[in-house]
């Protein structure tokens, strides 16, 4: 008889994370930890709901407007997969005491309030170290916990600008561009990495630590080549649209239809010759204006105009496949509908169907990585206070009568 191989343990199985974050960057960081196997317990209050619980994007075609409760937001459902959820009133001394009891038996605490908010509640890192000396705490804020701008608020677009990435985003003759959710997701990934590194350090030394995470600096950390260019040459890199410093063609070109675009990038003369062949313009490969990479770059505007004249008559996906088969880097610029229908993404289980008591069956974005033999099951996001009994009874050991009293008095909501 052939034995089925046992599933390997997920990397963070046995690690408990107290998630006190809201909106996007913080919750997604904790969600990544949950997908790595951590037991992530999201702490909320009815008085201070996660903003995403109130941010409604409804994907179902209803005949009439649908009234949603605090558990029905698609944004919340997509950013809090695989977590448990509890409710605590931290304005009450007993609520803070229960939170400290939970932290005492946890490994990590993550929060993204303004700097100083947690210490004012008696929940700063030094306070938490007294109940758990080995605790790892990550505080994520717009500009970090120290410095003259530490009190400033910031969301993704602001962090993108302050971090320096907006200045290099956009077209040369236009204003700085801005980014939204992708900035939060980049910061979420970096935060999760910092926490995993801290867990590894604790495994080696037995010591916890405080991680002061600046989301603006998280953006800056991803544009090192821009800082290096200024440092080495004195030049300030600006916006260059879709162009590249050396490669041409290197842009996004219009295709047949409405708002259909194709990205093409050519590095070598052989790749350019292949592109010219598919365009049925082989003479371009030997045209002195385009025969070398340097010549193509000098005459980039004329080259882009010629390519765009060809792509406008082409079906985007068909020509993208032809170019890729010929060894030319090309890809369609896809919208949401394209992504959901993409057979390659479906084959890799990028979208996972989950069932929610209010949202029904819907697709969510699953793991952005694949690990052999230890893929986690994707679970829906928690309903508000859904796991109160498990956490307060099984984890903290409270008696049912005590839990009921705390509910009556509004400490556990």
PEMO-V458249 format. One record per backbone hydrogen bond with DSSP energy under -1.0 kcal/mol. NH is the residue of the N-H (numbers start at 1). CO is the residue of the C=O. If there is no record, write none. Layout:
# PEMO-V458249
nh:co
NH:CO
NH:CO
This chain:
# PEMO-V458249
nh:co
8:373
12:36
13:10
15:12
17:39
18:108
19:41
20:110
28:24
29:25
30:26
31:27
32:28
33:29
34:30
35:31
36:32
37:34
38:33
39:15
40:38
41:17
42:84
43:19
44:86
53:50
54:51
62:60
72:69
77:73
78:74
79:75
82:379
83:80
84:40
86:42
88:44
89:411
92:89
96:92
97:93
98:94
99:95
100:96
101:97
102:98
103:99
104:100
106:103
107:16
108:16
109:136
110:18
111:138
117:114
120:116
121:117
122:119
123:118
128:124
129:125
132:128
135:132
136:107
137:209
138:109
139:211
140:111
141:213
150:147
152:149
159:155
160:156
161:157
162:158
163:159
164:161
165:160
166:160
169:166
174:171
177:166
177:169
183:180
184:180
185:181
186:182
187:183
188:184
189:185
190:186
191:187
192:188
193:189
194:190
195:191
196:192
197:193
198:194
199:195
200:196
201:197
202:198
203:199
204:200
205:201
206:202
211:137
213:139
215:141
216:142
218:214
219:215
220:216
221:217
222:219
223:220
226:223
227:223
228:224
229:225
230:226
231:227
232:228
233:229
234:230
241:170
243:240
251:264
253:262
255:260
256:314
262:253
263:331
264:251
265:329
266:249
272:268
273:269
274:270
275:271
276:272
277:273
278:274
279:275
280:277
281:276
284:281
285:282
290:287
291:287
296:292
297:293
298:294
299:295
300:297
303:299
304:300
305:301
306:302
307:303
308:304
309:305
310:306
311:307
312:308
313:310
314:311
319:315
320:316
321:317
322:318
323:319
324:320
325:321
326:322
327:324
328:323
331:263
333:261
339:335
340:336
341:337
346:342
347:343
348:344
349:346
350:345
352:364
354:362
356:360
360:356
362:354
364:352
366:350
374:371
386:383
387:85
388:385
391:387
392:388
393:389
394:390
395:390
396:391
398:392
403:399
404:400
405:401
406:402
407:403
408:404
409:405
410:407
411:406
412:406
